[in-house]
Amino acid sequence: MDSTLSKEEYERYSRHIILPEVGLEGQKKLKTAKVLCIGTGGLGSPLLLYLAAAGVGRIGIVDFDVVDASNLHRQIIHGTSSVGKPKIESAKQRILDINPNCQVDLYETRLSSQNALDIFAPYDIVVDGTDNFPTRYLVNDACVLTGKPNVYGSIFRFEGQATVFNYEDGPNYRDLYPDPPPPGLVPSCAEGGVFGVLPGIIGVIQATETIKIILGQGTTLSGRLLLYDALQMKFRELKLRPNPIRPVIKELIDYEQFCGIPQAKAVEASTNIPEITVRELKEIIDRNSGEYLIVDVRNPNEYEIAAIPDTVLVPLPEIEQGAGVEKIRSLLQGRKLITTCKMGGRSAKALAILQKAGIEGINVKGGIVAWSEEIDRSMPRY
């Protein structure tokens, strides 16, 4: 890519160029830089906006999702007019509006062991904006095999973390997390929630580290894990070091298998938890026979947003701690049990716990999301 700046680019980047740490040569480095972003969600949104504005010449985006209204409170690269459209198309449009000088490469696909090395090959730096463990391990291992820096960030509720992996002989993701957590232990943002401005902070930190690596300026986060608590407005740092006995990464593997997801699904299936659809639940509620106790296991703040009629709230944390089990036992009084939640995952988990305590039940497939889609479209979705 030609590093020559046009007259328009001199004006566009003038506040950068007058910085001694950037200068004309630094701006030329940005123009010829090639950065790949995995994901255009909460982290990818601010990251892509600032990389484009800074003048990064070639930006690749990997994503296969579409814009949903629930994304908009944090995924600021997308707008209301983009709901239902592919995220990569929405992101490209916004990037080119900010900086038409950028070359934007789109990969509308799920990153996999089969395509990762080919997708990574043309780029200098990879930025991880994903939200699941199999893809994080895949991004890490592909960066190790291709020798690319991995600018990492993650978020959950009010907390975030960021670092730089695989840079200048520094640690990689497996030094921080040698083994993945058990499936289901860490809730997704859809279940646990996320503070809207949190990914803005972490994504901007990722953009900052990416630009510093391109410029060769400053001290990166390599070897340091930056922890951010938005509620307390506190930053902390942990030192990271390469593990001298970590296994050598020789090839990409089946990362869902590595993270135990198929095994977890098999265990879940083996519990033989019966299910009903929301339409079947509606028939039960309409009969009003008093034959069933319907328990919603979501958190109280979720229950305030929307609830299926005739349900009783017993949050999953209470069931996990035991008190909720006894509460349900006392409420049953000979009735049959039905459990529900937002999408069906937490209520199935609750039933697995209740089964061990001798209480059988039926799970509502799809939870309140399915109810709002199939039964009551006026119900607020979140």
C-alpha positions as CSV (number, residue, x, y, z in Angstrom):
1,M,0.0,0.0,0.0
2,D,1.3,3.4,-1.0
3,S,2.3,5.4,2.1
4,T,2.1,8.8,0.3
5,L,-0.3,11.2,2.0
6,S,-2.6,13.4,-0.1
7,K,-3.3,17.0,0.7
8,E,-6.6,16.0,2.2
9,E,-4.9,13.4,4.4
10,Y,-2.4,16.0,5.7
11,E,-5.3,18.1,6.8
12,R,-7.3,15.1,8.2
13,Y,-4.3,13.8,10.3
14,S,-2.7,17.2,11.1
15,R,-3.2,16.9,14.9
16,H,-1.5,13.5,14.7
17,I,1.3,14.6,12.5
18,I,2.4,17.4,14.8
19,L,2.9,15.0,17.7
20,P,6.6,14.1,17.8
21,E,5.7,10.5,18.8
22,V,3.7,10.2,15.5
23,G,5.0,12.7,13.0
24,L,4.8,12.1,9.2
25,E,6.6,8.8,9.4
26,G,4.2,7.5,12.0
27,Q,1.2,8.5,10.0
28,K,2.6,6.7,7.0
29,K,3.0,3.6,9.2
30,L,-0.6,3.9,10.1
31,K,-1.6,4.2,6.4
32,T,0.3,1.1,5.5
33,A,-0.8,-0.9,8.5
34,K,-3.1,-3.9,8.2
35,V,-5.3,-4.8,11.2
36,L,-7.8,-7.6,11.6
37,C,-10.7,-7.2,14.0
38,I,-12.6,-10.3,15.2
39,G,-16.1,-9.2,15.9
40,T,-18.1,-6.0,15.5
41,G,-19.9,-6.0,18.8
42,G,-19.3,-3.9,22.0
43,L,-15.5,-4.1,21.8
44,G,-15.2,-4.0,18.0
45,S,-17.4,-0.9,17.6
46,P,-15.2,1.7,19.3
47,L,-12.1,-0.1,18.2
48,L,-13.0,0.1,14.5
49,L,-14.2,3.7,14.8
50,Y,-10.9,4.9,16.3
51,L,-8.6,2.8,14.0
52,A,-10.4,4.2,11.0
53,A,-10.2,7.8,12.3
54,A,-6.5,7.3,13.1
55,G,-5.8,6.4,9.5
56,V,-5.2,2.7,9.6
57,G,-5.1,1.9,5.9
58,R,-6.4,-1.6,5.8
59,I,-9.0,-3.0,8.2
60,G,-10.4,-6.6,8.1
61,I,-13.6,-7.5,9.9
62,V,-14.7,-11.0,10.8
63,D,-18.4,-11.4,11.9
64,F,-21.4,-13.4,10.8
65,D,-24.1,-11.8,13.0
66,V,-26.8,-9.3,12.2
67,V,-27.6,-6.1,14.1
68,D,-30.3,-6.5,16.8
69,A,-32.0,-3.7,18.7
70,S,-30.5,-5.1,21.9
71,N,-27.0,-4.4,20.5
72,L,-27.5,-0.6,20.1
73,H,-26.9,0.5,23.7
74,R,-23.2,-0.5,23.5
75,Q,-22.4,-1.4,19.9
76,I,-22.1,2.2,18.7
77,I,-20.8,1.6,15.2
78,H,-24.4,0.4,14.3
79,G,-27.5,2.5,14.2
80,T,-31.3,2.0,14.3
81,S,-31.4,1.9,10.5
82,S,-29.0,-1.1,10.5
83,V,-31.2,-3.4,12.6
84,G,-31.6,-6.7,10.8
85,K,-28.6,-6.0,8.5
86,P,-25.2,-7.9,8.6
87,K,-22.9,-6.2,11.2
88,I,-20.0,-6.2,8.9
89,E,-21.9,-4.2,6.2
90,S,-23.1,-1.8,8.9
91,A,-19.6,-1.4,10.2
92,K,-18.1,-0.9,6.8
93,Q,-20.6,1.9,5.9
94,R,-19.7,3.7,9.2
95,I,-16.0,3.3,8.7
96,L,-16.0,4.7,5.2
97,D,-18.1,7.6,6.4
98,I,-15.4,8.4,9.0
99,N,-12.5,7.8,6.7
100,P,-13.0,7.0,3.0
101,N,-9.3,6.3,2.7
102,C,-9.6,3.0,4.5
103,Q,-9.6,-0.3,2.7
104,V,-12.2,-2.5,4.5
105,D,-12.1,-6.3,4.0
106,L,-15.2,-8.2,5.0
107,Y,-15.3,-11.8,6.2
108,E,-18.9,-12.8,6.8
109,T,-18.2,-16.1,8.3
110,R,-17.7,-17.9,11.6
111,L,-13.9,-18.0,12.4
112,S,-12.9,-21.6,12.5
113,S,-9.8,-23.8,12.6
114,Q,-10.3,-24.3,8.9
115,N,-10.2,-20.7,7.9
116,A,-8.4,-18.8,10.6
117,L,-4.8,-19.1,9.3
118,D,-5.8,-18.0,5.8
119,I,-7.8,-15.0,7.1
120,F,-5.0,-13.9,9.5
121,A,-2.3,-14.1,6.8
122,P,-2.5,-10.7,5.2
123,Y,-2.6,-8.7,8.5
124,D,0.0,-7.3,10.9
125,I,-2.1,-7.3,14.1
126,V,-5.2,-9.2,15.2
127,V,-7.6,-7.6,17.7
128,D,-9.8,-10.0,19.7
129,G,-13.3,-8.6,20.2
130,T,-15.0,-11.9,20.8
131,D,-17.2,-13.0,23.6
132,N,-16.7,-16.8,23.9
133,F,-13.9,-19.0,25.1
134,P,-13.6,-21.3,22.0
135,T,-13.0,-18.4,19.7
136,R,-10.6,-16.7,22.2
137,Y,-8.4,-19.9,22.2
138,L,-8.7,-20.1,18.5
139,V,-7.6,-16.5,18.0
140,N,-4.7,-17.0,20.4
141,D,-3.4,-20.2,18.8
142,A,-3.7,-18.8,15.2
143,C,-1.8,-15.7,16.3
144,V,1.0,-17.9,17.8
145,L,1.2,-19.9,14.6
146,T,1.2,-16.9,12.3
147,G,3.4,-14.7,14.6
148,K,0.8,-11.9,15.0
149,P,0.3,-9.7,18.1
150,N,-3.1,-10.4,19.7
151,V,-4.7,-7.3,21.3
152,Y,-7.1,-8.8,23.7
153,G,-10.1,-7.4,25.6
154,S,-13.1,-8.9,27.4
155,I,-16.1,-7.5,29.3
156,F,-18.8,-8.7,31.7
157,R,-21.4,-6.7,33.5
158,F,-19.4,-3.8,35.0
159,E,-15.9,-5.2,34.6
160,G,-13.4,-5.4,31.8
161,Q,-9.8,-6.5,31.1
162,A,-7.3,-5.8,28.4
163,T,-3.8,-6.8,27.5
164,V,-1.5,-7.6,24.5
165,F,-0.6,-11.2,23.9
166,N,2.1,-12.8,21.7
167,Y,4.1,-9.6,21.3
168,E,7.9,-9.3,21.7
169,D,8.2,-12.7,23.4
170,G,5.5,-11.8,25.9
171,P,2.8,-14.2,27.2
172,N,-0.2,-15.4,25.3
173,Y,-3.7,-16.2,26.3
174,R,-2.9,-19.7,27.5
175,D,-0.5,-18.2,30.0
176,L,-3.5,-16.4,31.5
177,Y,-6.0,-19.2,31.1
178,P,-4.3,-22.5,30.6
179,D,-7.6,-24.3,30.8
180,P,-11.1,-23.0,29.9
181,P,-13.8,-22.7,32.6
182,P,-16.5,-25.3,32.7
183,P,-19.2,-24.6,30.1
184,G,-22.0,-22.5,31.5
185,L,-20.0,-21.2,34.5
186,V,-19.6,-17.7,32.9
187,P,-22.9,-16.3,31.8
188,S,-23.1,-14.6,28.4
189,C,-23.9,-10.8,28.1
190,A,-27.4,-11.8,27.1
191,E,-27.9,-13.5,30.5
192,G,-25.6,-11.6,32.8
193,G,-26.0,-8.1,31.1
194,V,-23.3,-5.5,30.4
195,F,-23.0,-1.9,31.3
196,G,-23.4,0.0,28.0
197,V,-20.3,2.2,28.2
198,L,-18.0,-0.5,29.5
199,P,-17.0,-1.9,26.1
200,G,-16.3,1.7,25.0
201,I,-13.5,2.0,27.6
202,I,-12.0,-1.5,26.9
203,G,-12.4,-1.1,23.1
204,V,-10.6,2.3,23.1
205,I,-7.8,0.7,25.2
206,Q,-7.5,-2.0,22.5
207,A,-7.4,0.7,19.8
208,T,-4.7,2.6,21.8
209,E,-2.5,-0.5,22.1
210,T,-3.0,-1.4,18.4
211,I,-1.9,2.1,17.3
212,K,1.1,2.1,19.7
213,I,2.3,-1.2,18.2
214,I,2.0,0.2,14.7
215,L,3.9,3.3,15.7
216,G,6.5,1.5,17.8
217,Q,5.9,4.0,20.6
218,G,5.3,3.8,24.3
219,T,4.9,0.8,26.6
220,T,2.3,-1.7,25.6
221,L,0.3,-3.9,27.9
222,S,2.3,-7.0,27.0
223,G,3.1,-8.8,30.2
224,R,0.4,-6.8,32.1
225,L,-3.3,-7.5,32.5
226,L,-5.3,-4.3,33.0
227,L,-8.4,-4.7,35.1
228,Y,-11.2,-2.1,35.0
229,D,-14.1,-1.8,37.5
230,A,-16.6,0.7,36.1
231,L,-18.7,0.9,39.2
232,Q,-15.8,1.8,41.5
233,M,-13.9,3.6,38.7
234,K,-10.8,1.7,39.5
235,F,-8.0,0.3,37.4
236,R,-5.7,-2.5,38.6
237,E,-2.8,-4.3,37.0
238,L,-1.6,-7.8,37.2
239,K,1.8,-9.0,35.9
240,L,1.7,-11.8,33.3
241,R,4.7,-14.0,32.4
242,P,5.1,-16.7,29.8
243,N,4.7,-20.2,31.3
244,P,8.0,-22.1,30.5
245,I,6.2,-25.4,30.6
246,R,3.1,-24.5,28.6
247,P,2.4,-27.0,25.7
248,V,3.8,-26.0,22.3
249,I,1.0,-24.9,19.9
250,K,1.6,-26.9,16.7
251,E,-1.8,-26.8,15.0
252,L,-5.3,-25.5,15.4
253,I,-7.7,-27.9,17.1
254,D,-11.4,-28.4,17.7
255,Y,-11.9,-25.6,20.2
256,E,-15.5,-26.4,21.1
257,Q,-14.2,-29.9,22.1
258,F,-11.3,-28.3,24.0
259,C,-13.7,-26.1,25.9
260,G,-16.0,-29.1,26.7
261,I,-19.0,-27.8,24.9
262,P,-20.0,-31.1,23.3
263,Q,-19.5,-33.0,26.5
264,A,-21.6,-30.4,28.4
265,K,-24.4,-30.8,25.8
266,A,-24.2,-34.5,26.2
267,V,-24.5,-34.3,30.0
268,E,-27.4,-31.9,29.6
269,A,-29.2,-34.3,27.2
270,S,-28.5,-37.2,29.6
271,T,-30.5,-35.5,32.4
272,N,-33.6,-36.1,30.4
273,I,-35.3,-32.9,31.3
274,P,-38.6,-32.8,29.6
275,E,-39.6,-29.6,27.7
276,I,-42.7,-27.9,26.5
277,T,-43.2,-25.0,24.0
278,V,-44.5,-21.6,24.9
279,R,-47.7,-22.5,23.0
280,E,-48.2,-25.5,25.3
281,L,-47.5,-23.4,28.3
282,K,-50.2,-20.9,27.1
283,E,-52.7,-23.7,26.9
284,I,-51.9,-24.7,30.5
285,I,-52.2,-21.1,31.8
286,D,-55.5,-20.7,29.9
287,R,-57.0,-23.9,31.5
288,N,-56.3,-22.4,34.9
289,S,-56.6,-25.8,36.5
290,G,-54.2,-25.2,39.3
291,E,-52.4,-28.3,38.3
292,Y,-49.0,-26.6,37.8
293,L,-46.6,-24.4,39.6
294,I,-44.8,-22.2,37.1
295,V,-41.5,-20.9,38.4
296,D,-39.4,-18.1,36.8
297,V,-35.7,-18.4,37.8
298,R,-34.5,-15.1,36.3
299,N,-33.2,-12.3,38.5
300,P,-35.7,-9.8,40.1
301,N,-34.7,-6.9,37.9
302,E,-35.4,-9.0,34.8
303,Y,-38.8,-10.1,36.2
304,E,-39.7,-6.4,36.6
305,I,-39.2,-5.9,32.8
306,A,-41.5,-8.6,31.7
307,A,-43.0,-11.8,33.1
308,I,-45.2,-14.6,31.8
309,P,-48.6,-14.6,33.6
310,D,-49.1,-16.8,36.7
311,T,-45.4,-17.3,37.3
312,V,-43.7,-17.2,40.7
313,L,-40.2,-15.8,40.9
314,V,-37.5,-18.0,42.5
315,P,-34.1,-16.8,41.2
316,L,-31.5,-19.3,40.1
317,P,-28.9,-18.1,42.7
318,E,-31.4,-19.0,45.5
319,I,-31.9,-22.4,44.0
320,E,-28.1,-22.9,43.7
321,Q,-27.7,-22.0,47.4
322,G,-30.4,-24.4,48.5
323,A,-33.0,-21.9,49.9
324,G,-34.8,-21.8,46.6
325,V,-35.1,-25.6,46.5
326,E,-36.9,-25.6,49.8
327,K,-39.1,-22.7,48.8
328,I,-40.2,-24.5,45.6
329,R,-40.8,-27.7,47.6
330,S,-43.1,-25.8,50.0
331,L,-44.9,-24.1,47.1
332,L,-45.6,-27.2,45.1
333,Q,-48.2,-28.7,47.4
334,G,-48.8,-31.6,45.1
335,R,-48.7,-29.6,41.9
336,K,-46.4,-30.3,38.9
337,L,-43.5,-28.0,38.3
338,I,-42.7,-25.9,35.2
339,T,-39.6,-23.7,35.1
340,T,-38.8,-20.8,32.7
341,C,-36.2,-18.1,32.3
342,K,-35.1,-15.8,29.5
343,M,-34.1,-18.4,26.9
344,G,-34.4,-21.8,28.6
345,G,-30.8,-22.3,29.7
346,R,-31.0,-21.2,33.3
347,S,-34.3,-22.9,33.9
348,A,-32.8,-26.2,32.6
349,K,-29.9,-25.7,35.0
350,A,-32.4,-25.1,37.9
351,L,-34.2,-28.3,37.0
352,A,-31.0,-30.3,37.0
353,I,-30.4,-29.0,40.6
354,L,-33.9,-29.7,41.6
355,Q,-33.8,-33.2,40.2
356,K,-30.9,-34.0,42.5
357,A,-33.1,-32.9,45.4
358,G,-35.9,-35.2,44.3
359,I,-38.1,-32.6,42.5
360,E,-39.0,-33.3,38.9
361,G,-40.1,-30.6,36.5
362,I,-40.7,-29.5,32.9
363,N,-38.6,-26.8,31.2
364,V,-40.1,-24.1,28.9
365,K,-38.2,-24.2,25.6
366,G,-37.0,-20.7,24.5
367,G,-38.3,-19.0,27.7
368,I,-39.7,-15.5,27.8
369,V,-38.0,-14.7,24.5
370,A,-40.1,-17.3,22.7
371,W,-43.2,-16.1,24.6
372,S,-42.6,-12.6,23.4
373,E,-42.2,-13.8,19.8
374,E,-45.0,-16.4,19.6
375,I,-47.6,-15.4,22.2
376,D,-47.4,-11.8,23.3
377,R,-45.6,-9.5,20.8
378,S,-46.4,-6.5,23.0
379,M,-44.2,-7.9,25.8
380,P,-40.9,-5.9,26.2
381,R,-37.8,-7.7,25.0
382,Y,-34.4,-7.3,26.5
